[in-house]
Amino acid sequence: MAGALIAVVEDEPEMGNLLTQVLSESGYRCASATNGTEGLALSREVDLMLVDVMMPAMNGFAMVEEMRRQGVKTPVIYLSAKDKTKDVVRGLEAGGDDYLIKPFKLEELLARIKAALRRSRDTATELVWGDFRLDTSARKATRGNRDLHFSATEFQLLEAFFRCPDEVLSKRILLQKVWGDDGYRDDNIVELYVNYVRKKTEAYGGTRIIHTVRGKGYILADREPEP
């Protein structure tokens, strides 16, 4: 998920700087902490955390245990030189979502970050994008401080986009996600409902967020995609 805010909780400056650079170059925003206490303070504000295990003040396992005790659900990937099976098990039982042993390949780390963010977004009941907020359990939507009102189908369509930001969704995929396509439905219904959702999300002078990608489908993005 491009633009996600990731906390790097690492007490070794060289490693912390390397991770921050790689994440920034990959389109993520970064926050930094050098011990578990600082990391805990960031845990509610970020989309994902990369956590070293051996740190001063509070180690990574203790930090994640405290996060989960406080009800913080932010995904955590441990980055640790502790490579014993008992350490991996300890970290996962403490509430971590993944465990990567140092040294690791940066390509693998980026792939695991992407997978963790996708899992988190797929199960989230509150979705935030820009100045929009969707509460999928209560079926409520807001943009800024304005409530937006959608029909059940319109809300499902908007939710489908919010769960796959910056990804092109074809009409066929949207038919499957929203209408449970039986193979007989005319895909022009997608275009019709996209227009309904656009009209409501762009009310009161709001900028367009659902863009057409010619010949491919639609995308939730902050700007018109390049041809």
N, C-alpha and C positions, 0 to 999 in steps of 0.2 A: 504494500500500500504506500505509494509515493507520498511523501510529505508527513508520514507518521513521525511522532516524537519518541525517540528512543533514549533511555538513560543508560549511560556507560558507568557502571559502578566498579571502579578499578583503582587500586592504590599504587600501581606502578605507572609513573608518568609516561614512559615510552609506549607502553601498551595502550594506555588510555588515549594518547594522542593519535596513535595509528588507527585505532578503532573509530575514533571521531572523524578522522580524515576519510576513511573508507566509506563510512556511513553517509557523510555529507556528499561525497562524490557519487553515491548511489541514489541521491534524491531524498534522503531522510534528514530530519532535524534532530539535533542532539542536545542532551543535557548531561552534565557530568557530576560524579560524586567520588570521593576518595575513600570512603568507609561506609559500613553498613548503616550507621546512624543517619548520615547524609542521604544515603540511598532510600531509606525508609521515608524520609521527609518528601522525596520526589515521587514516591510510588503511586500516588493517586493522580498525579498530573501528567503522566506519560502513557504511551500506548504499549510499550514493551520495555523490558529491562534486561541488559546484559550484565551479569553479576559474577565477579570474582568470588572465590570461596574464602581464601585466606586474606583477611583484611583486619586492620585495627578497629578499635571501638566496638564493632559488632561484626562477626563474620557473616559470610553470605548465607549459610544455612539458617543462622539465628534471625537474620534480617527477613528472610522469606517466611519463616515460621510466624514472625510477628505480623508481617503483612497479612497473611491468611487469617490470623487470629482477629485482626481488625476488620476483616471482610474485604480487603483489597484484592481484586481479581486480576490485576494487571499481569499479563504473561511474563514469565521469567525464563531466560536461557542462562544456565551457569557456564562460565568459561573458566576451567580449572586445570591445573597440572596434577591434581589428585586423581589418579587413574584407576584406583581399585574399585572393584564392583561394589564393595560396601559403601564407598563414597558416593557413587552414582545413585545407589538405592537410597542412601541417606538424604541426598539432595532432592530426589523426586518425592520421597515421603514427606519432606518438609514443605512441599507445595510447589516445587519447580516444575516447569513444563518441558524442559529439554536440558541436556547436559552435553557440552562439547569439551573434549579433552585437549589441552594445550600440549604441543603446538598443533594448530589446525589450519586448514586451507581457507582463505578468505571467501572463496567461491562457495564453500560448504556453509560457512557462517551465514552468508547472504541468503542462501537457499532456505536455511532453517528459520531465519528471521521472517522471510516471506511466508513460509508455511505457518508459523506461529501467529502472525498477524491475520492470515486468512482464517485460521480456526477461530481466533478470537472474534473476528467480525461475523463469522457465520453463526455464532451462538449468542452474540450480544443482543440485548433487548432495547438498548439505547444506542442509536447511531447518530454521530455528529459529523457534519461535513460543512466547512465554512460557517456561515451563520444559521445553518439549518440544524434542527434537532428532531429526530424521530423516536418516539417511544412506541416500540412495536407491540408491547404487551397491552398498552392502553389505547393503541391506535390513535395517537396524538402527534401532530406535527406543528412545528413553529419555525418561523424565519425571523431572526432578530427577536423582537418582543411581540410579534404578531402571531396569533393562532391561524393555522391554515386548515381548511376543511376539505376532506377528500371522501369520495365514495370508497367502498371496500376494495373495488378493483383498482381504482386510481392509487390507493395507498399501497396495495401489493406491488404495483408497477414501480412506484417511487422507491419502495423498500428494496426491490430487486436491483435498482441502480445504486442505492446507497450501500449495498453489500458488495458491490463490485465497482468501486470508484476507479476512474481512469482506465477502465477496460471497455472495449467495444463489445456491445451485446447485439447480436443479430436479431432480426424479427423472430426467427425460429427458436432461438434460446429464450426470448421473452415470452413467446407463446407457451413454452414448456414451464417456465418459472411461474407465470401468473395465471395462465388459463389451463394448465395441465393438458396441453395440446393432445387432441385425439387423432390428429392427422387430417381432419376434415375442416378445420376452422380456417377462414380466410385471413391471411396475415395482415390485411389492410386494417383490421381491428387494432393492431399495435399502433399504427400511425395515428389512428383516431384518438386513442387514449393517451399517447404521448402529447398530442396537441392539447387535450384536456388538462393534463398535468402541467404542461408548460404555462398555460393560461393562468393557472392558480399559483404556481411558484413565482411567476413574473409579475403578479399583481402588485400594485403600489410602487411601480418603478423598479422592481427587482430585476437583476441581471439574469440572463439565460444560463441555466446550468446543464440542461440536457441538449446535447448537440447532435446533429445528423452527420454521420460519416458516410459519404456517398458510396453506395454499392455494398456497404458492409453492415450498417445498422446505426446504433446510437451509443453515446458515451456521456457519462456524468463527469464533467470537467469544468475548470474555472475559466476556460477560454475556448474559442472555436479551434478545432483541430486543423493542422495544416493539411492541404490537399495531398 
